[in-house]
Amino acid sequence: MEPMTAEAALPPLLLPKRRPRVIPTLLLKDGLLYKPVRFKAPKYVGDPRVAVKIFNDKGADELVLADMTATIERREPDYELIKEIATESFMPIAYGGGINSYDQAARILELGVEKIVLNTALASTPALSEKIAGVFGAQSVIGCLDCRKSLLGGYSVYVEAGRRRMGGKPEDIAQRIVGQGVGEIMLQSIDREGTGQGYDLALVRRVAGAVDVPVIALGGAGNVDHFRDAIGAGAAAVAAGSMFVFTGPHRAVLITYPPDEQLHRAFGTR
Amino acid sequence: MITIIDYRMGNLGSICNMFHRLGIKARVSADPETIRASDRLMLPGVGHFSNGARQFAETGLREVLEEKVERGGTPLLGICVGQQLLGSGSEEGEGAGLGWIAGRCVRFRPQDGAKVPQMGWNYVQPARPHPVIADIGDEPRFYFANSFWLKSEKRDEVLLESIYGGERFTAGVARDSIVAFQFHPEKSHRFGMRILENFAKWSP
């Protein structure tokens, strides 16, 4: 018989089941929040500081903040705004937009942001993700793959806010960037963005089946059942934009986040 | 007044901001005299154990903390690496911790393929009641970002426990005027707010 250790004598821990993360994605343009549909026609949403306060109150799991125009305008990230938001946020934050050097990424992480999101730099500066991961850890680097479905049913990955196509299939690019230090993949369907029709589950299946890091599904969420579908297709977490900032058929601005209990029920973790 | 000790281990803005939002007076300082004049201390920390240990040694912070907390009984709240530094050392690298909690920091050894570091929300369970964790609510969850954890050797110093990768780990410790957590209360919404509020009122 095994000798009884002190640990074995402890009463067991009875912890609730963990549910997948649900991540609002906020898009910045000129320091304010906008929300496009399929990367076009951005609609004004409001002040990012106010949105962060509302998500604090509602207990959102994490936030992703992305500057839509920093890269195409060849601008530096807005460090002052990022610092204000990181200071105001009582939840973890990821930031993306306009990052193409290690110094920029380090500066942003030191402002109190938990994660850096890379898109264009994945193509233009492939060594960057590895360098950030080497110092801050792979968990601090999210690779965002913006994908469009072609007429023949294949998928292409785009950078520079959907303007330039990268060569290769999404699942191959995903494997490559994971090898270069990316710790999480944010997989966005450009075709579904802002439509509320549900995630592109075939795309989620292809990429989630190809890598062993968490895949965050983005683009198309309209309700919590869509979240469950994405997890069923292999995503580890879900992100959404319009669903959390608009309400009703006329897309009136209303910042919302489902209560924890509703999310647990949707995921079947209760 | 709570002094958040600035020993160059991460951005302290969100912690300070959360205290202010709760109506609690707090300031960030590295100055020994300011620390000596404080009635509560917070030891935050993001980064490498060895960097923190080196800062303690090089800045004289270790002596100030020993005088204030270990001999003076001032309440101290440690967070993340600030908890890890209460142990004697760490697998992460060299350098001595404060040695106030019996045990060393070890790396997660997941039994189910879970990724290290642990990044995200996790539930905790109290090992015993304590004023700083009073009324934190049902199913309290907290934001963790760690590869290492302080493996407490004394059962009566364990305050909160959790499970990651199938492995049971110490998520909080307490002893006399010291309380510390591996997670980030400043990034953990109302659960974290309650802990910071409780700490601000606590009279050990």
Interface residues (C-beta under 8 A of the other chain):
Chain A: A6 E7 L10 L13 L14 L15 P16 R18 R21 N56 G59 D61 K83 A86 T87 E88 S89 F90 M91 P92 E110 L111 G112 E114 G137 Q139 V213 P214
Chain B: G10 N11 G13 S14 N17 M18 K115 P117 M119 G120 W121 N122 Y123 V124 Q125 E139 Y143 A145 S147 R155 E161 S162 I163 R168 E186 K187 S188 H189 R190 G192 M193
